[in-house]
Each structure stands twice: as C-alpha cells, then as structure tokens.
Amino acid sequence: MKRAASTPPPMHGNEMRYNPATGRWVIYALSRRQRPRELIGSREGARTELAYDELCPFCPGHEQDLPPILLEYGRGDSHRQIRVVRNKYPALTPEGDLKRVCQGMYMRMEGYGHHEVLIESPEHNRQIPVMTPEEVELIIEAYHRRYLKLIGVQKNLLVVIFRNYGRRAGASLMHPHSQIISTGVVPGHVREMEYRAQGYFDQWGSCMYCDMLAEELSAGVRIIHANRSFVSFIPYAAAQPFEIWIMPREHKAHFGDISAEEKTDLASSLHAMLRRIQERLNDPDYNYVIHSSAKYRSDEPQAHWFLQIGPKLTTRAGFEIGSGMSINTSLPEDDAAFLMPDPLPEKGAGNASQE
Amino acid sequence: MKRAASTPPPMHGNEMRYNPATGRWVIYALSRRQRPRELIGSREGARTELAYDELCPFCPGHEQDLPPILLEYGRGDSHRQIRVVRNKYPALTPEGDLKRVCQGMYMRMEGYGHHEVLIESPEHNRQIPVMTPEEVELIIEAYHRRYLKLIGVQKNLLVVIFRNYGRRAGASLMHPHSQIISTGVVPGHVREMEYRAQGYFDQWGSCMYCDMLAEELSAGVRIIHANRSFVSFIPYAAAQPFEIWIMPREHKAHFGDISAEEKTDLASSLHAMLRRIQERLNDPDYNYVIHSSAKYRSDEPQAHWFLQIGPKLTTRAGFEIGSGMSINTSLPEDDAAFLMPDPLPEKGAGNASQE
C-alpha cells in the first residue's frame, strides 16, 4: 500500500471529521495536541508478574468455587487451556422473561440473557501479548463456539464478545479473561448503526464497511497491519487516540460465519495489535469488543462484523456526555504512523502477513 | 409527595429498564449490587485545601497570562467574582469555516465553534458546595449571559454548558471552573434525543419531559429535592449510580429562556445536589451538563431543557461500548433514598424549597 504524508493537507486550525458508521462528529483539537508519549501510562493498578495467585478465582485449584464449566479445551498441555463458565455475578440470567411490564409511563422487563466468562489461560499473568499466536487462536475458537451456541438460542437477539483489561477499562480481576453477554433486546445503539449502514447501502448500493476498507487501503495512511484476511487501521474519524478497527476483508454480517482460515488470521492480527499497544504505549488499560449483526440481519448486504480496540488514554467528560461528540487530541494518521514500526508494506503486499 | 416503598415490586432476578428520552436500555444487575458505601471514594487526585495556588493560571495574579476576559462581574467583593475567558487551548475556534470537504469517501470540516472557560471564584478551593447560594446564582447568571450571547451568533447551532470536577471526570485543573462550547453542527446524539421526544409528542400529544416530571412527582420514590421551579430526581432508567436530573417545572425548550426566579431556584437546587453528593458519597469526581435544544427548536412543544449530574462511580467498559447499554449495580429508588436525608416532604409540599 502507498504510504503518503502522515497528515492530509491541513485545514485552518482545528479539524472536525464525521464517522459515517457511527454518525458521530469528532473534534480534532490540534491546539491541544499531545505527543504520543504524553498519552502513555494511562493505566490503573500494577500489572502482576506472578503466574499464580492463590486468591484469584480463575487460577487452578479453585475449580470447586467456579460455576459449572460450559466449555473447556486445549492442546494437550495446561498452558493452552481455555475454560468458559457462567459469570458468578451475572448482569443477565437465562431464567428471565422478555415480557414488558408498564410502570406508570415507564417500561421494564426481567433481566434476560447469558453472561459468561472465558478464562483464557490457567496462568495468572499470561496476557495475550505473551501468548503464542496458536494460543490466541484457541481464544478466537472459543469465542466462535460460544457465539454460535448463544445466537442459536431463540430468545437471544444479540451476542456481545468483549475484553476489559485493567481497572480503568472496568476489569476487576487481572487473570486473563474475556466476557460474552447475550441479550433478548436489540439496543438502540446497535439499531442506529444498522440504520446508517442501511441508508448508505440504499444510496450507494454497497456495504459501507467494504467501501471503508477499500478507501483505507487506497489512502494507506491509517493502516497499521494487514494479513490475508484482516486489515487493522485507525478509523478516519477515530473517537479516541489509538482506537483500532480490525476489519475482515470478506463481507460477512455476523461473527458466527468466520472461517477456519479467518480464525487463524484474526488471532494473528489481534496478537500483533495488542503487542504493539503494550510495547508502544506502555501497556495501557484497554477494551476490545466484537461488533456483529443483530439476529435476523446475519445475511444482509450492508452489515459487516469487525473488532474494535480502545486503549484507555483519555476521559469522557461533560462535553461528550452532553453532545455525543468526542474531542480527540491526536490525528488518526499520526497515531497510525506511531504504531507502524515495520518497513512500510508495498502496495499489493496486503495479502501477506506483516508479522 | 408520596413516599412509597423504596423499591417497586421486585422482578424475577435482574431487571432491565428502558429510558424513553435516550432510547437506551439499562441493566440493573442486582446480583452484583453494591451498597452505596462500596461505591464511595471513586475519585482521583487529592482535593486541595489551599485558597491560593501560585501555579494555577486561574488564581488571581495571572491575569496577564489569561486570554482576554469576555465577561467579568461580581457583587462588589472579590469572593463573589466571576470571569469568563476564551479557553487557552480551545477544542474549537470561531475562525473556522463550516464548509464540508470530501476526502475520498469521508468528510471533514474546520473546527468551528467557541470554547470558553468560566472561572467561578478567585479562590482556588471555593467549590460549589462551600459557596453561598447567592454565589452559585452568579454562576448560573454567567451561564445564561454567555448562552444568549453564543446562541445569538448565526453559525452556532448548539451551546453546551458543562462542569468537569476531578481527574476521573476529565478536569485537569482543580480551580473551580465550568466550560461552555458552541458548535456549528447539531450532533447525531442530540438529534436522536429530539427525534425520540418528537415521536412521543406525535403519539401522546404532550412533552415527554413534562410527563416524566408528573410521573416522578406521582411515584415519589426517586425524588431527592424539589423547590418552586425545579425537581431533582434519579431517572427511572438511570444509566449509572446516583445520576441526577434537575428538571425545570416549566416547559421551555432552551436554557436561554430561564427566568430570574428560575435562576435563583436552579442555583439552590444545584447547590443542594452537589452538597448532597459531596457529603454522602465522599466528594466523588463528577460531570454535569445542561441539555438544551438545538437552534431553531427553541419554541417547540416537545423539547425541554434540563441539567444532568453524573458522579464518576463506575467505569464504562467493553459491553457498554459494544451495545450502548449500561450495567448499573444500583436501583434508582435506592439511590434516591440514600441521598434523601430530610424529613420526607408531604404530597403537595413540592412548591416549598426543601433546603
């Protein structure tokens, strides 16, 4: 791919960009721009060096305290072992009813859904960057199996797979783990993104995300990593510094359709990106989440699943709450250049893994 | 008002509620419910005891380093003095142009807008809870004057007034201050709330917020404070613990229409709520923001301005990012009861101030 100047022709002073996928304007406050190094270290809580913590419920030896194991597998040795259990303190439970109940002018329902924890390793400190790509692939495999299982349950309308790393990102336990939540409603936030993609399709006759991918490959200034099946880039209107989208090259609306080859390549992309963040940004707290279509939209031509990574480097404050707009002190092109350590990939070299 | 049992009849297990104003579902995770005391102390950075900090740019004596003063007034003594200046590191600047520029499939524009700082007191540690209600009224007065000034500028389509308190809430300086930002676009987030209110009006023929106020007064289990002009309550589907809405009793779409009497009463309500939060929740970081109509909607029958306070007690994590839903571990009725210290107000006593 072509590597142009890191920043597009400057505008007068500050700049605003519109993200057509989310419908959100983002303010790039260049007068308060921070150098990447000044963003670094926004994390909370010490990282552990210990492979075993006797107080950790996810470390081996506490099996009797865990809820029943829903899925467990590995590659023969305990270093490559995955466990999925029901969350001991679930936000949603499968016993709930979807019936809506009026309460004055308001409405409520029971908290129906599934809330699972995926314990990624028996080792307390074996976070993704120090795993082998094969171990990361086991995690993706577990995501896929649980996704198919949960979306197959009639009452589930959405399955959200996510990982919170560090206290600022909402994690209370440091043991390597992800979470999976299914819901019996489609949240307004998800519907809005669907509507925007539908409107784009109605206007242009193509998938907005496929077009975005083509645009990014052509511009070549926000891409950090690419392999056979995935392209990792900072979106044009990233809402926060070093936000990364890992986009499958193949158009598929829902994560359940991921192929075996794609699982291998997603593991490789995710591993590369989390390593890059850890090394370059001093191991910040982060969240990642897999955006996939709501049920019944899984075959539609405008929907396209992807994985979004958000390092916790800044704070959502009053203006964001009131307007829904973000103030980002860092331009996507500069963030991409900062995270791009390798020799620049050549145009057309996108089919080979960069790592 | 009637004070019913603190919690409505329980549902089976967890509960979900729908907020018709935001279109967001909220999950009440009662199995992971925390007692208010466990939420306390979620703040970052020590509070200062000093009335003067020689390194603080907002303390007296640094006037020559401040941008030109846009508004300055008080009541004769320096303890009651307000200053509004242009933000030295503005996110948006009035020199910008509103012209949209295409960049491949994307779009951007210059960062047009105004970004002002309202220095609330010459004293470095004179936060709102230790002010007199009269001093707080001076702040509201300054909000009002700047709001009218900014919304009167032709290119401004929205004015957002907000206050970030503490580092977790995004404040970098502790000196008492608020911020005002005007934008030349109406963000999607604001339009969505307008559409929801419009849909409600089209269906029921009344303002959703007026109906909400009537509902809250009738239920009487989520109200914390009421006076002549304002009712302060935890919304039925509050997205986070101890979220407070201060709602004007009189239907007006935009903050610019606030009356003199309402300014006095808003100062009293805001003062009471911030004091209550400080005392009961151990002085947490918080944001508040005034939600007011976008330009050209200022006379419409479905829009209703209000002030929203959000203490920073929890963390937005992967599930919230992916789904737009919130997980709240605390029921609004219980939060309201925890913040309600006074003898319970009688039904019909709503016209008298509780403080």
Interface residues (C-beta under 8 A of the other chain):
Chain A: P8 M11 H12 G13 N14 E15 M16 R17 Y18 P20 T22 G23 R24 W25 I27 Y28 A29 L30 S31 R32 Y89 P90 A91 L92 T93 E95 G96 D97 V101 Q103 G104 M105 Y106 M107 R108 M109 E110 G111 Y112 L158 V160 I161 F162 R163 N164 R167 R168 A169 G170 A171 Q179 I181 T183 V185 P187 G188 H189 V190 E192 D211 M212 E215 S218 A219 Y236 A237 N287 Y288 V289 I290 H291 Q308 G310 T315 R316 A317 G318 F319 I321 G322 S323 G324 M325 I327
Chain B: P8 M11 H12 G13 N14 E15 M16 R17 Y18 P20 T22 G23 R24 W25 I27 Y28 A29 L30 S31 R32 Y89 P90 A91 L92 T93 E95 G96 D97 V101 Q103 G104 M105 Y106 M107 R108 M109 E110 G111 Y112 L158 V160 I161 F162 R163 N164 R167 R168 A169 G170 A171 Q179 I181 T183 V185 P187 G188 H189 V190 E192 D211 M212 E215 S218 A219 Y236 A237 N287 Y288 V289 I290 H291 Q308 G310 T315 R316 A317 G318 F319 I321 G322 S323 G324 M325 I327
